[in-house]
Amino acid sequence: MHDTFSAAEALDPSVSGSGPRVIASEDLLRGAREIIIRHVGEDYRLRLTRAGKLILNK
């Protein structure tokens, strides 16, 4: 089972675990329905649908 960390804890290199870090979607979205994630100069849109699902688009 993965541990769940807040966004700040997930970015802290002192917080380590045996598997991938898990960040709650609520911590990423912080009340918004949509955010932009910038990765290697490219923007990706993470959107929360009315049905409560997440969609990631480039």
N, C-alpha and C positions, 0 to 999 in steps of 0.2 A: 504494500500500500504506500502511496506517495504522501508526503507531508504537504500541507497547504500553507503557503507563506503569503504575507501581504506583499504588494508590489515593492515596497521599500526593502523588505527583508530579502526578496528574491534577487535584488540588485546588489545586496551586500555579500562580498566574497567570503566573509567569515561564516556565513550560513551554508553549511554543506550537508549533503546527503548522499545516499548510495545511488539514487536514480535522478531522473530529470526533475527540475523544480516545477512545482505546481502553483500557479497564480490564479486566484479566483477571478472569474470574469467581472464580478462586481468591483473588484479593485482596479481593473483595467478601465472599465467604462465609467466608474464613479457617477452613476446616475444618467449618463448620456446614452442615447440609442446607437451612436456611431462614433468611432474614433479612427484616426489615421495612424498607421504604424509605418514608420520610415525604416527601410532595410536596404543597406548598400545603395543609397541614393534613389531608391524606388519607393513610391507610396502605395500602401495597401490599405484598403478600407475594411474595418471590422464592424459589422452591423448586427444589432440585436433585432430579430424579427418580432412581429406581433405574437407569433406562436412561441416565442421564448427560445428560438434557435439562433445560433451564431453563423454568420456567413462572412467569409473572407474573400474579397475581390482585389485584383490588381488594378 
